[in-house]
Amino acid sequence: MKFSLIYEAQTVDASREGDHRIFDETVEHAVLADKLGFDTFWCVEHTALTNYSHMSAPETVLAFVACKTERIGIGHGVVCLPPAMNHPVKVAERIATLDLLSKGRVHFGVGKGGTEQEAGTFGYDLASLQPQIDEAMYLIPKMFVRDEIEHHGDFVQIPRRPIHPKPYQDPHPPMYLACTNTESLKRAGGRGMGALVLGFGGPEEIAKKVAVYHEAWDQREEKDQVGFRPNRHIAALCPAIVLDDNATARKIGIRGQRYFMESLGYWYGGGARPDPAQWTEDVVHDGSGQDIIKSNFASETVTVDFSDPAMSMLNPNHAYGTVEDCIGYVQRLIDAGADEILFICQMGTVPNWAQLETLKNIGEKVIPYFRSRQQQDR
């Protein structure tokens, strides 16, 4: 079982000073996580998404983190593969170089980015990207193992060339696919890749996605394998704020998640830009009486289905609470079939002190609890 962190560089303050602070804090967290025993430090990649994510050059951040740390895994969660955004040759070179510098600590996730805002920045239509992503993800691992590559595809043309360097890991770092829906889970399992399940639906929804993934894995054909290192692995997102006081942790966590949701909705769905100064209560009841995060996207007279990807971020029931609350929630994710827990606490309005306390509580109490149980079960 692995316990990791994932970062978006999400910030309420989009000024230069805000960028200084969010990247200083991100590196501070990585160094602390390395000392506390977290397994992997993952960074996303997004472009032109003000507030929601300023993590536009994760390869630079991860190289800096690799030099500041000793043992923690270095996770691309994920590299966006449209060729004009990240040409396959440059992706292969960067991943291999990072793997060498980190002495084999790299985890290599791939995806396409999720907004027309990002695709349009590089001259693409979002709906046209999947074939380009498919071509790139099959091509890049070949560069890790072959002395020379020549490729004449629908979207990428490469004359015969040597590609250097080769990764530290042989044949290459483990590969993952960003998964937000059933089709991407089938794709990950069917291609022998790990799945980074990046939804807020909770343990019940994770269990359904685990079943889809493993069914696809069991039915996969050798010709569909991406790369040369099958990686049967499911990493599940776990929003977490872990403090001594349950009520304080839930208040901070839910407000942070609301900011995450509304900043995401602004870029993905054309919603209003989030304005925390105008918010009062962050939790209301839906039509069935269950707690949901207050939002412009849902009516209190309608029952919200958290299994619906469009509604899952309204779910306030995550690892927001005490150490005991966090242990209970993580156990539910493990029972659902997760192989790795992706803790996320850097969410918009969450103050740095709460993030640091969360990391310490997870690293000093939650992770040792589960590792002790693993030892006992052997």
C-alpha positions, -999 to +999 in steps of 0.1 A: +000+000+000+013+034-009+005+068+005+013+099-017+005+135-023-007+153-054-004+190-061-020+215-085-004+247-074-039+260-068-040+295-054-066+322-045-040+348-052-030+348-089-005+377-085+033+374-087+034+373-049+008+345-049+029+325-073+060+330-052+041+317-021+024+287-037+056+273-052+076+280-020+049+261-001+048+233-026+085+226-023+083+230+015+056+202+015+077+180-008+107+182+015+086+175+046+068+146+029+102+130+020+111+131+057+077+118+069+077+087+047+052+095+020+058+073-011+054+097-041+050+134-047+028+139-078+023+171-098-004+177-124+001+197-156-023+225-167-019+256-188-038+289-187-061+280-158-058+310-135-063+301-098-073+265-105-038+253-114-006+273-119+014+240-123+023+246-160+058+232-159+058+201-136+090+188-151+108+218-137+091+216-103+098+178-101+134+182-110+138+208-083+120+185-058+142+156-068+173+176-059+158+187-026+147+152-015+163+118-010+138+089-013+103+101-022+089+091-057+087+118-083+053+116-100+041+132-133+004+131-127+002+137-157+022+149-187-002+163-213+006+146-246-008+168-274+023+171-297+023+209-299+021+211-261+047+184-254+063+168-284+069+130-278+107+133-283+110+160-257+087+141-233+110+110-236+141+131-231+127+149-201+114+118-184+146+099-189+167+128-176+145+132-146+147+095-139+185+096-141+188+126-118+165+111-093+182+077-094+151+059-106+123+076-086+101+087-115+065+076-121+052+086-155+016+095-159+000+106-192-032+124-203-046+151-224-057+180-202-094+185-197-104+219-210-109+237-243-090+266-227-059+245-226-063+228-259-070+261-276-038+276-262-020+252-285-043+254-315-063+222-308-100+214-304-104+193-272-127+168-289-099+159-315-072+151-290-076+114-281-061+100-313-031+123-308-027+112-272-030+075-282-002+079-308+021+097-284+016+073-255+025+043-276+055+060-292+073+075-262+082+042-245+098+029-277+123+058-274+132+046-239+143+012-252+155+016-288+188+029-300+171+048-328+135+057-336+117+064-369+080+072-369+055+083-396+022+086-379-010+106-384+001+134-361+039+129-355+067+126-380+102+117-369+130+107-392+154+081-380+171+095-350+189+084-318+171+097-287+191+103-255+194+097-226+178+064-216+160+061-182+176+049-150+148+024-146+149-006-170+131-006-193+114+026-182+095+042-153+060+027-145+033+043-166-001+056-156-032+071-172-053+099-158-088+085-153-119+105-147-146+083-163-154+047-173-139+049-207-105+061-194-105+033-168-112+008-195-084+023-216-059+022-187-067-014-178-069-026-214-035-010-221-017-024-190-012+010-174-018+022-138-049+043-132-048+077-115-084+080-104-089+117-099-125+120-088-142+131-056-170+105-056-157+086-025-151+050-016-183+036-031-175+052-064-139+040-062-151+004-058-171+007-090-141+021-109-118-006-095-141-032-109-142-016-143-104-013-144-097-049-133-122-063-158-105-044-186-071-056-174-081-092-173-094-090-209-065-070-223-045-082-253-008-081-255-009-060-287-026-032-267+001-029-240+015+006-237+052+004-230+071-025-218+063-026-181+027-036-173+016-018-142-016-031-125-021-003-100-050+020-089-042+053-071-073+070-056-077+106-048-082+114-011-091+150-002-077+154+034-075+180+062-064+163+094-063+184+126-069+178+163-104+193+161-129+176+138-151+206+133-123+229+123-108+203+099-142+198+082-148+235+079-114+242+063-115+211+041-150+217+028-143+253+020-111+244+002-130+217-018-156+243-027-130+266-040-114+237-060-149+228-074-159+264-084-125+273-099-127+240-119-162+248-129-152+283-141-128+268-166-145+235-174-181+245-173-184+282-178-195+289-142-188+320-122-153+327-109-151+317-072-153+345-047-147+332-012-153+366+004-189+363-006-195+328+008-214+322+040-224+286+047-205+260+026-228+229+032-265+227+025-290+198+022-301+184-012-337+172-020-331+140-001-316+157+030-280+146+024-252+171+030-238+186-002-213+214-008-231+246-016-227+255-053-243+273-082-243+239-099-269+222-078-303+230-065-313+222-029-346+207-044-327+181-065-312+149-051-274+148-059-259+115-071-222+115-061-215+087-086-222+112-114-188+127-123-204+160-128-218+160-093-191+141-073-173+173-062-204+182-042-196+153-019-183+168+014-176+134+030-138+129+028-108+127+051-117+160+068-114+155+106-091+140+132-065+113+127-090+087+136-115+101+110-087+100+084-078+064+093-114+053+089-118+070+055-085+057+042-095+022+053-127+025+032-106+034+001-083+004+007-114-018+011-127-004-022-095-017-039-071+013-040-034+004-041-023+040-035-039+069-016-034+103-033-039+128-005-047+163-017-048+192+008-036+221-013-070+234-023-075+271-028-085+286+005-068+260+028-041+279+048-006+266+048-006+259+085-035+235+081-017+218+052+015+213+072-004+200+102-023+176+079+010+163+064+025+158+098-006+140+112-008+117+082+030+111+081+034+106+118+002+088+127-019+076+097+008+061+076+026+043+105-008+029+116-014+012+082+023+001+078+022-015+112-009-034+102+008-045+070+037-059+090+013-078+113-006-093+083+026-108+068 
